[in-house]
Amino acid sequence: MAEAKKKVVADNKISADLRVKFGKGAARKLRVLGKIPAVIYGHGTDPVHVALPAHQIGLLLRRANAVLELDVEGTTHLTLVKDVQKDPFLQIIEHLDLIVIRKGEKVQVEVSVHLTGEAVSGTIADLDSKVLMLEVEATSIPQNVVVSIDGLDDGAQIHAKDVVLPGGATLISDPDAVVVYVHLPAAEEEEEPAEAEATEAPAAE
């Protein structure tokens, strides 16, 4: 387990290049070279404009709330992905906003809700809150929170305050927000018009 954790940390280390040219033309040239423009800011520091390897970033962003350790010309920046800008049609990453974080500090992030188990047969479990806002350590952001719906029957509800959170996490979302609601499917409408047509006498010729 320790080795797996070390591997994750190592994979988050990225060598970044300083950017000195800006604008759409410069950004386009970077993307042709397989780079993504990004800016690092926060904690009262001056913004640092960098270029990141597109392939590695694409893999890391599969994980929500990715933490990146950037090496910018020998200076290390521990950052959290704040915003990802994509081309609306091609879905290519065009720019990243990265905020500086410190080990041990708390950040507020949205964490996905993952359902496990099965509700009582014949019922439907609606996931009304797909994410919860949590306050967690910046370097220990959970991928999701797990909510069990096993055995829940019609009318059952799970509120945000009922969700078991990872160690050290604090709920920021409304504690009374409904996360899961279990109910019976809506009754199917009777096909009255069809039945009426079947019972109508044929018109006289």
C-alpha positions in Angstrom: 0.0 0.0 0.0 2.8 2.4 0.9 4.5 1.7 -2.5 1.2 2.4 -4.3 0.9 5.7 -2.5 4.5 6.7 -3.4 3.8 5.9 -7.0 0.7 8.2 -7.1 2.8 11.0 -5.6 5.6 10.4 -8.1 3.2 10.4 -11.0 1.9 13.8 -10.0 5.3 15.4 -10.4 5.5 17.3 -13.6 8.4 19.3 -15.2 6.9 22.6 -16.4 8.4 25.3 -18.7 8.1 29.0 -18.0 6.0 30.9 -20.6 7.2 34.3 -21.8 4.9 34.6 -24.8 1.1 35.1 -24.5 -2.0 35.4 -26.6 -4.0 33.0 -28.8 -1.2 32.6 -31.3 1.3 31.6 -28.7 -1.1 29.3 -27.0 -1.9 27.6 -30.4 1.8 27.0 -31.0 2.2 25.4 -27.6 -0.7 23.0 -28.2 0.9 22.0 -31.6 4.0 21.1 -29.5 2.0 19.0 -27.2 1.9 21.6 -24.4 -0.9 23.2 -22.4 -0.7 26.8 -21.2 -1.4 27.2 -17.5 -1.2 29.8 -14.7 -0.2 29.3 -11.1 -1.5 31.7 -8.4 -2.6 32.0 -4.8 -1.2 32.5 -1.3 -0.2 36.1 -2.2 2.3 35.0 -4.8 2.8 36.5 -8.2 1.2 34.6 -11.0 3.5 32.1 -12.7 2.7 31.3 -16.4 3.8 27.8 -17.4 3.5 25.2 -20.2 2.6 21.6 -19.2 2.9 18.3 -21.1 -0.5 17.7 -22.6 -0.5 13.9 -22.5 0.6 13.6 -18.8 -1.9 16.3 -17.8 -4.7 14.5 -19.7 -4.0 11.3 -17.7 -3.8 13.1 -14.4 -7.1 15.0 -14.9 -9.0 11.8 -15.1 -8.8 12.1 -11.3 -11.1 14.8 -9.9 -9.5 17.6 -7.9 -6.0 16.6 -9.1 -3.0 17.8 -7.1 0.1 18.5 -9.2 3.6 19.0 -8.0 5.3 21.2 -10.6 9.0 21.7 -11.1 9.4 25.1 -12.7 13.1 25.6 -13.4 14.1 24.1 -10.1 11.3 25.7 -8.0 8.6 23.3 -6.7 5.0 24.5 -6.8 2.3 22.3 -5.1 -0.9 23.1 -6.8 -4.6 22.1 -7.0 -6.4 22.2 -10.4 -8.9 25.0 -10.0 -10.3 25.4 -13.5 -10.0 23.5 -16.8 -10.9 25.3 -20.0 -11.7 23.1 -23.0 -12.6 23.6 -26.6 -16.4 23.3 -26.7 -16.4 21.2 -29.8 -13.1 19.2 -29.8 -13.0 18.9 -26.0 -9.2 19.6 -26.1 -7.8 21.2 -23.0 -6.9 24.8 -23.8 -5.8 26.2 -20.4 -5.5 25.3 -16.7 -5.8 27.5 -13.6 -3.8 26.1 -10.7 -3.9 27.4 -7.2 -1.0 27.1 -4.8 -1.6 24.9 -1.8 0.4 24.1 1.3 0.7 20.7 3.0 -1.6 20.5 6.0 -3.9 23.3 4.9 -7.7 22.8 4.3 -9.5 23.4 1.0 -13.1 23.3 0.0 -13.8 21.0 -3.0 -16.8 19.2 -4.6 -16.5 15.4 -4.2 -18.6 13.0 -6.2 -21.2 10.7 -4.5 -20.9 7.0 -5.4 -23.8 4.6 -4.7 -23.3 1.0 -3.6 -25.8 -1.8 -3.0 -29.3 -2.3 -4.2 -32.6 -0.8 -3.0 -35.6 -3.1 -2.5 -36.7 -4.8 -5.7 -39.2 -2.7 -7.7 -38.0 0.7 -6.4 -35.9 3.4 -8.0 -33.1 5.2 -6.2 -32.7 8.8 -7.4 -29.3 10.5 -6.8 -30.5 14.0 -6.1 -27.0 15.3 -5.1 -24.3 14.1 -7.3 -21.6 16.0 -5.4 -21.0 17.2 -1.9 -18.9 20.2 -0.9 -16.4 19.1 1.7 -13.5 20.8 3.6 -10.5 18.4 3.5 -6.7 18.5 3.6 -5.4 19.8 0.3 -3.1 16.8 -0.1 -5.7 14.2 0.9 -8.7 14.9 -1.3 -11.0 11.9 -1.6 -12.1 10.7 -5.0 -15.6 10.2 -3.8 -17.9 9.5 -0.9 -19.7 6.2 -0.8 -23.4 5.9 0.1 -25.0 2.5 0.6 -28.6 2.1 -0.6 -28.7 -1.6 0.2 -32.1 -2.7 1.3 -33.7 0.8 1.3 -37.5 0.8 0.6 -40.0 3.1 -0.9 -39.9 6.6 0.7 -36.4 6.2 2.2 -34.2 9.3 2.1 -30.5 9.9 2.8 -29.5 13.4 3.7 -26.1 15.0 3.4 -25.7 14.8 7.2 -26.2 11.0 7.1 -23.3 10.4 4.7 -20.2 8.9 6.3 -17.3 11.1 5.4 -13.6 10.2 5.0 -11.5 10.9 8.1 -10.6 14.5 8.5 -13.4 15.7 6.1 -16.0 18.3 7.2 -19.4 18.7 5.4 -19.9 22.2 3.9 -23.0 21.4 1.9 -26.5 21.9 3.4 -26.7 19.0 5.9 -30.5 18.7 5.2 -29.9 18.4 1.4 -31.4 15.1 0.0 -28.7 13.0 -1.5 -30.7 9.9 -2.3 -34.5 9.4 -2.6 -36.0 5.9 -3.0 -39.4 5.6 -4.6 -41.7 3.4 -6.6 -41.8 4.0 -10.4 -44.6 6.3 -11.6 -47.8 4.3 -12.6 -48.0 3.8 -16.3 -50.8 5.6 -18.0 -53.6 3.4 -19.2 -54.0 3.2 -22.9 -57.6 4.4 -22.7 -57.8 5.7 -26.3 -56.7 2.3 -27.7 -59.2 0.5 -25.5 -62.0 2.8 -26.6 -61.2 2.2 -30.3 -61.4 -1.5 -29.7 -64.9 -1.3 -28.2 -66.3 1.1 -30.8 -68.8 -0.5 -33.2 -67.8 -0.3 -36.9 -69.5 2.5 -38.7 -72.3 1.6 -41.0 -71.5 1.8 -44.7 
